Amino acid sequence: MMGILGALFGLSLGIQLSALAGEAPRAQTNETRSAAALSEGEVRRVDKETKKLTIRHGPLVNLDMPPMTMVFQVADPAMLEQVKAGDRIRFHAEKVGGAYTVTRIEPAK
């Protein structure tokens, strides 16, 4: 009887460890994906009245867009307080309601 209980305990422990091992790579992949989603750019103009940023950027992979300079809306007007013309940035943009919109911004490292 003890042999069966020991075998069941070992099997249960093995399944639990396998499940835990499967979770770690998924979390790491999400972090890697998040970092890869940021694009490099330089702020050319901050327009607080219209709540827009002009950014000279590299390729925007998620939008299948080549490098260029363009005007973006911002998801949160507070983003405009974080940057000034000439700042090197990393940012994420999405097409929201038909408009290209910066949804995340941080200083370039």
MDTraj code that builds the backbone (N, CA, C; nanometers):
import mdtraj as md
import numpy as np

residues = "MET MET GLY ILE LEU GLY ALA LEU PHE GLY LEU SER LEU GLY ILE GLN LEU SER ALA LEU ALA GLY GLU ALA PRO ARG ALA GLN THR ASN GLU THR ARG SER ALA ALA ALA LEU SER GLU GLY GLU VAL ARG ARG VAL ASP LYS GLU THR LYS LYS LEU THR ILE ARG HIS GLY PRO LEU VAL ASN LEU ASP MET PRO PRO MET THR MET VAL PHE GLN VAL ALA ASP PRO ALA MET LEU GLU GLN VAL LYS ALA GLY ASP ARG ILE ARG PHE HIS ALA GLU LYS VAL GLY GLY ALA TYR THR VAL THR ARG ILE GLU PRO ALA LYS".split()
xyz = np.array([
    [0.0814, -0.1190, 0.0000],
    [0.0000, 0.0000, 0.0000],
    [0.0860, 0.1257, 0.0000],
    [0.1947, 0.1267, 0.0780],
    [0.2818, 0.2433, 0.0851],
    [0.3453, 0.2710, -0.0496],
    [0.3735, 0.1684, -0.1271],
    [0.4329, 0.1869, -0.2594],
    [0.3407, 0.2630, -0.3525],
    [0.2125, 0.2357, -0.3454],
    [0.1156, 0.3053, -0.4307],
    [0.1051, 0.4524, -0.3905],
    [0.0962, 0.4770, -0.2582],
    [0.0878, 0.6159, -0.2112],
    [0.2139, 0.6929, -0.2489],
    [0.3288, 0.6309, -0.2352],
    [0.4549, 0.6959, -0.2720],
    [0.4591, 0.7280, -0.4208],
    [0.4106, 0.6330, -0.5019],
    [0.4085, 0.6542, -0.6464],
    [0.3137, 0.7680, -0.6822],
    [0.1955, 0.7711, -0.6196],
    [0.0993, 0.8788, -0.6455],
    [0.1543, 1.0147, -0.6030],
    [0.2208, 1.0193, -0.4864],
    [0.2808, 1.1437, -0.4402],
    [0.3879, 1.1909, -0.5383],
    [0.4716, 1.1005, -0.5827],
    [0.5765, 1.1345, -0.6790],
    [0.5189, 1.1843, -0.8101],
    [0.4126, 1.1181, -0.8573],
    [0.3476, 1.1597, -0.9810],
    [0.2865, 1.2987, -0.9651],
    [0.2196, 1.3219, -0.8522],
    [0.1582, 1.4521, -0.8255],
    [0.2636, 1.5613, -0.8188],
    [0.3731, 1.5364, -0.7500],
    [0.4809, 1.6332, -0.7390],
    [0.5420, 1.6615, -0.8761],
    [0.5597, 1.5592, -0.9549],
    [0.6143, 1.5766, -1.0897],
    [0.5256, 1.6629, -1.1771],
    [0.3946, 1.6421, -1.1682],
    [0.3003, 1.7228, -1.2465],
    [0.3039, 1.8680, -1.2008],
    [0.3085, 1.8915, -1.0707],
    [0.3130, 2.0277, -1.0179],
    [0.4409, 2.0980, -1.0620],
    [0.5532, 2.0309, -1.0541],
    [0.6796, 2.0911, -1.0960],
    [0.6797, 2.1195, -1.2462],
    [0.6220, 2.0315, -1.3240],
    [0.6136, 2.0542, -1.4682],
    [0.5285, 2.1772, -1.4978],
    [0.4198, 2.1918, -1.4245],
    [0.3328, 2.3082, -1.4451],
    [0.4061, 2.4365, -1.4092],
    [0.4803, 2.4344, -1.2973],
    [0.5565, 2.5533, -1.2582],
    [0.6647, 2.5855, -1.3599],
    [0.7317, 2.4857, -1.4088],
    [0.8371, 2.5077, -1.5075],
    [0.7793, 2.5670, -1.6356],
    [0.6573, 2.5295, -1.6694],
    [0.5939, 2.5827, -1.7894],
    [0.5546, 2.7284, -1.7748],
    [0.5335, 2.7781, -1.6544],
    [0.4911, 2.9161, -1.6338],
    [0.6066, 3.0139, -1.6472],
    [0.7250, 2.9783, -1.6021],
    [0.8377, 3.0712, -1.6046],
    [0.8726, 3.1180, -1.7462],
    [0.8859, 3.0296, -1.8436],
    [0.9187, 3.0788, -1.9770],
    [0.8108, 3.1690, -2.0352],
    [0.6853, 3.1437, -2.0025],
    [0.5779, 3.2264, -2.0565],
    [0.5909, 3.3695, -2.0037],
    [0.6209, 3.3864, -1.8741],
    [0.6374, 3.5197, -1.8168],
    [0.7570, 3.5895, -1.8805],
    [0.8642, 3.5181, -1.9007],
    [0.9838, 3.5751, -1.9622],
    [0.9536, 3.6166, -2.1058],
    [0.8773, 3.5381, -2.1768],
    [0.8411, 3.5703, -2.3141],
    [0.7581, 3.6981, -2.3191],
    [0.6648, 3.7157, -2.2260],
    [0.5845, 3.8373, -2.2225],
    [0.6701, 3.9602, -2.1977],
    [0.7689, 3.9510, -2.1065],
    [0.8584, 4.0636, -2.0809],
    [0.9402, 4.0954, -2.2049],
    [0.9909, 3.9928, -2.2701],
    [1.0706, 4.0119, -2.3910],
    [0.9847, 4.0745, -2.4997],
    [0.8630, 4.0268, -2.5144],
    [0.7727, 4.0802, -2.6149],
    [0.7426, 4.2267, -2.5863],
    [0.7217, 4.2611, -2.4596],
    [0.6915, 4.3988, -2.4210],
    [0.8076, 4.4912, -2.4556],
    [0.9302, 4.4499, -2.4261],
    [1.0469, 4.5314, -2.4578],
    [1.0638, 4.5454, -2.6084],
    [1.0372, 4.4390, -2.6824],
    [1.0523, 4.4427, -2.8274],
    [0.9470, 4.5313, -2.8930],
    [0.8337, 4.5513, -2.8267],
    [0.7257, 4.6308, -2.8840],
    [0.7557, 4.7800, -2.8813],
    [0.8572, 4.8221, -2.8047],
    [0.8926, 4.9633, -2.7985],
    [0.9805, 5.0003, -2.9168],
    [0.9521, 5.1132, -2.9756],
    [1.0296, 5.1631, -3.0893],
    [1.1132, 5.2817, -3.0445],
    [1.2221, 5.3055, -3.1159],
    [1.3116, 5.4172, -3.0868],
    [1.2640, 5.5405, -3.1626],
    [1.2835, 5.6564, -3.1028],
    [1.2470, 5.7787, -3.1723],
    [1.3073, 5.9016, -3.1076],
    [1.2861, 6.0141, -3.1723],
    [1.3283, 6.1436, -3.1187],
    [1.2097, 6.2392, -3.1273],
    [1.1800, 6.3027, -3.0158],
    [1.0705, 6.3992, -3.0136],
    [1.1143, 6.5227, -3.0917],
    [1.0352, 6.5605, -3.1892],
    [1.0640, 6.6791, -3.2697],
    [0.9813, 6.7985, -3.2233],
    [0.8593, 6.7710, -3.1750],
    [0.7710, 6.8796, -3.1311],
    [0.6699, 6.8254, -3.0307],
    [0.6402, 6.9057, -2.9303],
    [0.5362, 6.8748, -2.8322],
    [0.4295, 6.9831, -2.8465],
    [0.3088, 6.9445, -2.8810],
    [0.1994, 7.0400, -2.8974],
    [0.0935, 7.0117, -2.7909],
    [0.1010, 7.0867, -2.6825],
    [0.0091, 7.0635, -2.5696],
    [-0.1334, 7.1064, -2.6022],
    [-0.1499, 7.2045, -2.6899],
    [-0.2854, 7.2503, -2.7256],
    [-0.3649, 7.1423, -2.7973],
    [-0.2996, 7.0754, -2.8930],
    [-0.3697, 6.9715, -2.9696],
    [-0.3465, 6.8315, -2.9123],
    [-0.2641, 6.8242, -2.8060],
    [-0.2317, 6.6969, -2.7400],
    [-0.1683, 6.5985, -2.8381],
    [-0.0644, 6.6502, -2.9094],
    [0.0036, 6.5670, -3.0092],
    [0.1553, 6.5791, -2.9964],
    [0.2229, 6.4724, -3.0386],
    [0.3686, 6.4664, -3.0436],
    [0.4126, 6.4435, -3.1874],
    [0.5150, 6.5150, -3.2301],
    [0.5787, 6.4841, -3.3572],
    [0.7043, 6.4063, -3.3229],
    [0.7157, 6.2877, -3.3804],
    [0.8267, 6.1975, -3.3490],
    [0.8942, 6.1512, -3.4779],
    [1.0275, 6.1632, -3.4812],
    [1.1059, 6.1000, -3.5877],
    [1.1398, 5.9618, -3.5338],
    [1.0908, 5.8590, -3.6000],
    [1.1024, 5.7239, -3.5440],
    [1.1645, 5.6252, -3.6410],
    [1.2128, 5.5158, -3.5822],
    [1.2594, 5.4021, -3.6599],
    [1.1384, 5.3191, -3.7005],
    [1.1618, 5.1990, -3.7498],
    [1.0501, 5.1129, -3.7914],
    [0.9538, 5.0859, -3.6753],
    [0.8251, 5.0913, -3.7043],
    [0.7224, 5.0530, -3.6068],
    [0.6719, 4.9161, -3.6506],
    [0.7326, 4.8135, -3.5959],
    [0.7070, 4.6761, -3.6389],
    [0.5605, 4.6387, -3.6227],
    [0.5016, 4.6734, -3.5090],
    [0.3623, 4.6335, -3.4849],
    [0.2646, 4.7020, -3.5803],
    [0.3039, 4.8135, -3.6398],
    [0.2177, 4.8840, -3.7348],
    [0.2640, 4.8645, -3.8795],
    [0.3710, 4.7856, -3.8981],
    [0.4282, 4.7602, -4.0309],
    [0.4582, 4.8932, -4.1012],
    [0.5286, 4.9814, -4.0294],
    [0.5554, 5.1162, -4.0786],
    [0.7065, 5.1396, -4.0853],
    [0.7549, 5.1947, -4.1956],
    [0.8982, 5.2238, -4.2070],
    [0.9355, 5.3477, -4.1254],
    [1.0657, 5.3746, -4.1109],
    [1.1095, 5.4955, -4.0404],
    [1.0581, 5.6212, -4.1102],
    [1.0180, 5.7203, -4.0315],
    [0.9712, 5.8487, -4.0846],
    [0.9484, 5.9441, -3.9688],
    [0.9089, 6.0649, -4.0004],
    [0.8669, 6.1621, -3.9001],
    [0.7173, 6.1807, -3.9161],
    [0.6444, 6.1708, -3.8044],
    [0.4992, 6.1848, -3.8120],
    [0.4422, 6.2365, -3.6814],
    [0.3181, 6.2793, -3.6875],
    [0.2469, 6.3320, -3.5712],
    [0.1609, 6.2211, -3.5117],
    [0.1684, 6.2093, -3.3798],
    [0.0908, 6.1094, -3.3064],
    [0.0023, 6.1784, -3.2043],
    [-0.1148, 6.1245, -3.1812],
    [-0.1939, 6.1626, -3.0654],
    [-0.1342, 6.0902, -2.9457],
    [-0.1706, 6.1309, -2.8256],
    [-0.1249, 6.0608, -2.7059],
    [-0.2458, 6.0058, -2.6313],
    [-0.2304, 5.8867, -2.5763],
    [-0.3394, 5.8227, -2.5019],
    [-0.3691, 5.8993, -2.3735],
    [-0.2650, 5.9600, -2.3154],
    [-0.2798, 6.0339, -2.1901],
    [-0.2058, 6.1667, -2.2043],
    [-0.2752, 6.2783, -2.1934],
    [-0.2099, 6.4087, -2.2080],
    [-0.0929, 6.4308, -2.1116],
    [-0.0893, 6.3588, -2.0001],
    [0.0224, 6.3701, -1.9055],
    [0.1548, 6.3286, -1.9702],
    [0.1489, 6.2479, -2.0761],
    [0.2711, 6.2071, -2.1475],
    [0.3448, 6.3281, -2.2038],
    [0.2700, 6.4320, -2.2382],
    [0.3304, 6.5518, -2.2971],
    [0.4206, 6.6250, -2.1979],
    [0.3973, 6.6048, -2.0695],
    [0.4788, 6.6673, -1.9653],
    [0.6105, 6.5930, -1.9435],
    [0.6207, 6.4705, -1.9948],
    [0.7383, 6.3872, -1.9719],
    [0.8495, 6.4111, -2.0732],
    [0.8192, 6.4785, -2.1827],
    [0.9170, 6.4923, -2.2911],
    [0.9244, 6.6355, -2.3428],
    [1.0342, 6.6643, -2.4140],
    [1.0505, 6.7924, -2.4810],
    [1.1199, 6.7661, -2.6145],
    [1.1146, 6.8629, -2.7036],
    [1.1788, 6.8494, -2.8348],
    [1.3263, 6.8152, -2.8156],
    [1.3722, 6.7180, -2.8929],
    [1.5114, 6.6736, -2.8856],
    [1.5332, 6.5506, -2.7998],
    [1.4370, 6.5144, -2.7161],
    [1.4508, 6.3955, -2.6303],
    [1.4517, 6.2687, -2.7133],
    [1.5441, 6.1775, -2.6804],
    [1.5448, 6.0428, -2.7387],
    [1.4513, 5.9589, -2.6526],
    [1.3624, 5.8858, -2.7181],
    [1.2608, 5.8095, -2.6457],
    [1.2486, 5.6668, -2.6989],
    [1.1817, 5.5864, -2.6192],
    [1.1306, 5.4552, -2.6610],
    [0.9814, 5.4650, -2.6393],
    [0.9038, 5.4179, -2.7368],
    [0.7595, 5.4343, -2.7259],
    [0.6862, 5.3212, -2.7959],
    [0.5582, 5.3112, -2.7629],
    [0.4706, 5.2150, -2.8286],
    [0.3535, 5.2931, -2.8846],
    [0.3200, 5.2669, -3.0099],
    [0.2065, 5.3336, -3.0735],
    [0.1113, 5.2294, -3.1289],
    [-0.0148, 5.2651, -3.1301],
    [-0.1192, 5.1798, -3.1854],
    [-0.2137, 5.2664, -3.2670],
    [-0.2893, 5.2027, -3.3528],
    [-0.3929, 5.2753, -3.4259],
    [-0.5202, 5.2644, -3.3427],
    [-0.5644, 5.3769, -3.2869],
    [-0.6809, 5.3813, -3.1987],
    [-0.7863, 5.4706, -3.2638],
    [-0.8993, 5.4135, -3.2962],
    [-1.0058, 5.4913, -3.3588],
    [-0.9628, 5.5590, -3.4871],
    [-0.8745, 5.4939, -3.5621],
    [-0.8276, 5.5483, -3.6889],
    [-0.7105, 5.6444, -3.6780],
    [-0.6660, 5.6747, -3.5552],
    [-0.5549, 5.7687, -3.5364],
    [-0.4355, 5.6969, -3.4739],
    [-0.3156, 5.7285, -3.5223],
    [-0.1948, 5.6733, -3.4622],
    [-0.1735, 5.7416, -3.3279],
    [-0.1636, 5.6587, -3.2227],
    [-0.1630, 5.7092, -3.0862],
    [-0.0496, 5.6477, -3.0061],
    [0.0271, 5.7310, -2.9349],
    [0.1313, 5.6829, -2.8439],
    [0.0611, 5.6356, -2.7176],
    [0.0833, 5.5076, -2.6835],
    [0.0193, 5.4499, -2.5652],
    [0.1172, 5.4292, -2.4503],
    [0.2474, 5.4386, -2.4809],
    [0.3510, 5.4230, -2.3783],
    [0.4734, 5.4993, -2.4241],
    [0.5394, 5.5666, -2.3310],
    [0.6596, 5.6420, -2.3661],
    [0.7557, 5.6396, -2.2476],
    [0.8848, 5.6317, -2.2782],
    [0.9872, 5.6341, -2.1737],
    [1.1159, 5.6896, -2.2352],
    [1.2049, 5.7407, -2.1520],
    [1.3319, 5.7910, -2.2048],
    [1.4138, 5.6757, -2.2630],
    [1.4877, 5.7041, -2.3700],
    [1.5766, 5.6018, -2.4275],
    [1.6948, 5.5857, -2.3337],
    [1.7457, 5.4655, -2.3243],
    [1.8591, 5.4389, -2.2351],
    [1.9879, 5.4360, -2.3121],
])
top = md.Topology()
chain = top.add_chain()
for i, resn in enumerate(residues, 1):
    res = top.add_residue(resn, chain, resSeq=i)
    for name in ("N", "CA", "C"):
        top.add_atom(name, md.element.get_by_symbol(name[0]), res)
traj = md.Trajectory(xyz[None], top)
